Amino acid sequence: MADLLIVPGELDEANAFVRAYHRHHPPVVGHKFSLAVVNDAATVVGVAIIGRPVSRMMDDGWTLEVTRCCTDGTKNAASALYGAARRATFALGYRRLVTYTLQSESGISLRAAGWRLLGEVRGRSWSCVSRPRVDKHPLQGKIRWEVTA
């Protein structure tokens, strides 16, 4: 089995990886920090982008969200990223880290990294009459996960 190493990442590099490999989401606009996981050959095999919560109701100053976690399929890369995101978030003084998966995704990487399932969140469009938007994300229900300090 190849050894994996977590390294700091830049948003533009993480977004390029997301653009190339993510199954259903585009790159993000901003972040608090990004991480990458590299293999023995120093090739990036996954990235995690961590930022303020997308939901303004969760943006309490103590919570961050993994807004993107994306790998090329390398075994254990996603679990390594979720674990590293947790450690970095708490080291920075935040108390809670959340993320979401589609209902069709197992969440096994999150479980392996010590996250707990909170429950289902209704999928919906962000578009409304006062602020019409084009939906670029799946509208199906999602599962919310969290880790707390």
N, C-alpha and C positions, 0 to 999 in steps of 0.2 A: 504494500500500500504506500502511496506517495505521501510525503509529509506536506502539510499545508501550513502556510505562514500568513498571519494577518498583518497588513501594512496600512498606513494612512493612505487615503485617496483624495484626489481632487474632484470637484463636482463635474467639470467638463469631461474628464476621463471616465468617471462613473456613468455619466449620461451617455457617452459613446457606447459603453458596454451594454447599457439598458437598451439603447436604440438597436443594437445588433442582436441581442438575445432574449429580451423580455417578451413573453407570450401575449400579453394583453394590455400593457400600459406604456405610454410614451415617457420620455425623460421628464425630470422635474425642473422647476424654475429655481428653487433655492434649497438650502440645507443648513443645518448646524455643523455637521461633519459627515464625511464619507469614509468608508473602509473598503479595502480590497483584500481578497485572499489569493495568494499565489502558490503555485506548485513548486516542485524541486527545480524546475527549469526557469523559475522566476517569471512564469507566464501567468497573467491574471486569469483566474478561472471563475471569479465571482465578485460582486460588489454589493454593498449595502449603503443606502442613502438615508440618513437620519435627520429629521427636521422637526419643526413645530407641528403639532397635530393639525390635520386637515380640518377637522371639526372644531369650530371656534368654541363650542361648549366644553371641549376637553383642553383647550389652550389656557391652562391655569398658571403657567410659569414654572411648574414642577414636572410637567409631562412632556416627553418627546415621542415621536412616532417613526418607526421604520417605514418610510414612504415607498422605498423600493428595495427588494432583495432579489438578486438575479444572478444565476450561475449558468455555466455552460453544460451542466449536468455532472460535473465532477462529484464523486461520492464524498459526503460529509461537508462539502463547501458551504451549503446554506446553514447547517447547524453551527459551523464555526463562525460564520458571520453574525448569526443571531446571538450567540454567546458573547462575542466580542462587542457587539452593539450594546448589550446589557452592561457589560463591565465598564465600557467607556462612558455610557450615559450616567451611571451611578458615580463614577470617578469625577465627573464634572459637577456633581451636586444635585442632579435631577433625581426625583423620587419614583418616577413611573415611566415605563416604556410600553407603548402599544403598537400593534400592527393588525392587519386584516388579511385574511385569505378568502378566496372564493369557496363557496360551499363544495365545489367539485374537487378541491385540493385537500389532501389528507392532514396537513399540519404536522407531519411526523418530524420534520426538522425543528419546528418550534418546541414540540414535546421533548425532543432529544436535548435541546438547549435549556430546558427548565422553565419554559413559558407555560402559562395556564390559560385554558379556554374560558372565556367569559360568557359567550353566547352569540346568538345570531343577531345580525344587524340587517335591517331591511335595505335592500338595494334600491336606489332611486336616481333620478336625473337631478343634476344641479341647476337645470334650466328652470326659470320661472318667468312670469309675465313682465315683472319689473327688470329682470336681467336675463334675457335669453342667451343660452349657451349651446354649443354643439357638444354632445356627449362623446367623449373619447375613451370611455371606460365601460367595462361590463356593468349592466344594470341589475344583475341577479343579486340575491342575498349574499351577504358576506359573514365571516366568522371573526369576531374580535378576540384577540389574544393580548395578554399583558404579563409583565414582570414588575415587581415592586421592590424597592430597596428595603 
